[in-house]
Amino acid sequence: MTPYDLARELVDQAHEADPTRLPDGRAAELDYAEKMEQWVQKLVPDAAPILLLAARCQHLERWSVPRTSYSADRIGYLTWRKFLYGKQAERTKELLLQAGVSEEEASEAYQWVSKSGLKTNSGTQSLEDAAILVFLENEIMSFVAQHSDYPREKFVNILRKSWGKLSPAGQQAALQLDLPPAVVGMIQEALGE
């Protein structure tokens, strides 16, 4: 077994601890990790094993720090998210080193998962692209339903900001998604079309 295989096992064991379960009984965090890895594979066909592992760690043990543990306002959200980036990156590095992955690669994965160098680091950008594509493809409708009190303009602004974080390849992939007409309309509005 390679260090990458062992790291994958350790990461997936951590995902299995997620108390949120899908209807089929699988851990929600494990399902998310698989979708992240699939998107990185699509966007970076020759992705190194360490990049694929980092993709699986995007939300590593996120369930352990509920959003409700921070204030409900924007400052609370941004503080929670920043804390998670660091926590998830630390845990990623810990598990990779435990599996025997080199310090250099574990540090790269740490940088990517912590969102360091967005727009300038290709690994960080690949993870960001994948995260936004997973959100658009699988989560946006439940997000809209969960925040039905938001005015349309707030959703449009969220999509505008997300679009700005995508690389050109990520934007092209997003345009190929089969999205509900309401979401397409908000994206078009966000892009000024």
N, C-alpha and C positions, 0 to 999 in steps of 0.2 A: 504494500500500500504506500503510495506517495504521500508526502506531506500535504499536498493539495487535497487528496482524497480524505485524509484524516481531518484536515481543517473543515472540509465540507460536512463531514459527519458531526463534528463538534458544533459547527454553526447551526446545522439542522436540529440537533438535540436542543440547543438553546431556543430555537424557534418553536419546537414542540411544547415548550412550557407555556406558550401563550394561552391564557384561559378562554380567549374568544375562539369559538369553533364555527366552522362553516356547516351548512346542512348535512354534508357528507361526513362530518366528524373531524375533518382535518383542521389543524391549527391555522387560523387566518394569517398569521405572520409567515408561516411556511409557504402558503399560497402566494402571498405578496412577493416573497423572495424568488420564487420560481418565475413569476411574471417579470420581475426586474431582470433576472438573468436572461430570459428569452429575448427581451428587448435589447439588451446589450449585445447579445449574439447577432441580432438582426442589424443593428447599427454598426457593429465592429466585427465583421465575420471572422477575422483572424485574431480575435481578442485573446490575450494571454490568460492563462488559468487564474492568475492573481486578480485580474480585472473582473472575471466572472465571480470569483469568491467575494470580492468587494461589493459587487452588485447584490449578492445574496444577503449582505450585511446592512443594506440601506436602512432597514427599520429594526435592526437587531435589538431585541428585548425592549422595543418601544412601549409595549404594553405595561412595562413596570413603572412608567412615569406617566400617569394619566393626564390628559389635557386639563382636567378639572383641578389638578394640583397647583395650577397657576391661575391668575385672574382671567376673567372671560374677555377682557378688552384686548386690543391689538398689541399693547406692550406685553401683556401676559402671554399672548400667543408667540410673539417673537422671542421672548425670554425662554419659554418652554422649548421652542424649536432649536434655539442656539445651544441650550443645555443638552438636548438630545443628540445633536451633531457630535459634540465632544464625548458624551457617554457612549454612544454607539461606536465611535471611532476607537476609543480606548478598549472597549470589549472586543472589537474586531481584532485589534492588534494582539491582545492577550490570547485569544483563541488561536490565531494564526501561529504565534510563537510557540504556544503549547503543542501544536501539531508538527512543529519542526520547519515551518516556513522561515526563510531567511529574514534577518532583521531588516535588510534593505526592502524586500518586498512587503513585509508587514508594515513598514513605515509608509510605503507608497499607498497601501490600502487605507491606512489611517488618514492620510492626506485626502484621499478621494471621499471617504465616508464622512469626514469632518467638513466637507464642502470647501476646502481650501483651494484657491486658484480657479474658481469658477470663471469660465471664458478664456482662461490662459493655460489650464492644465487639461489635457485631453481625457485623462481618466476621470477627473472630477466632472467634466462636461458630459462624458458618456453616462455617468450615473444620474446626473441631473436630467438629461434627455429622457432616459428610461423612466425615471420617477414621474415626470410630467406625462409621458405617453401612457404609463400604467394608470395614472389618475384619469386622463381623458378617456381611455378605452374602457375602464372598469368601474370608476368611482364617481364620476362627475354627477350622474343622475341622483345617486343617493346623497351626495353632498348638497345638491340643489334642494332636494326634499328635506334634508335635515336643517337647512337654513332657509326655510320658506319665508321667513320674516325679512330676509335681505331684499332690498330693491334690486331691480334688474341691473342697474348701473354698477352695483357692487360686484355682481358676478362678471360683468363685462370687464371691470378693472382687474379682477383676479385673473381672468383669462389673458388680458393684455400684459400683465406682469409676467405670467407664466410663459407666454409666447416670447417675451424678450429674453428669457433665460435659456431658451432652446437654441441649439446650434442650427445652422442652415439645414443640415441633414435631419435634425430632429423636427424642424418645421416641415420639411417635405414629408417625413413619416406621419406627422400629425394630420397633414392635408389628405393623406390616403386613408385615414380611419373612417369607418362607417359609423358616424355619430348621429344621434337624434337631431331632427331639424331644428329644434329649439336651441340646441348647443351650437350647431353650425351657424345659426343666426347671431348668437352672442359672439362667436369667434369672428364672424365677418364684421360685426360692429366694433369689436376690439381692435381689429386691423384697419378700421376706417374704410371698409369696402361698402 
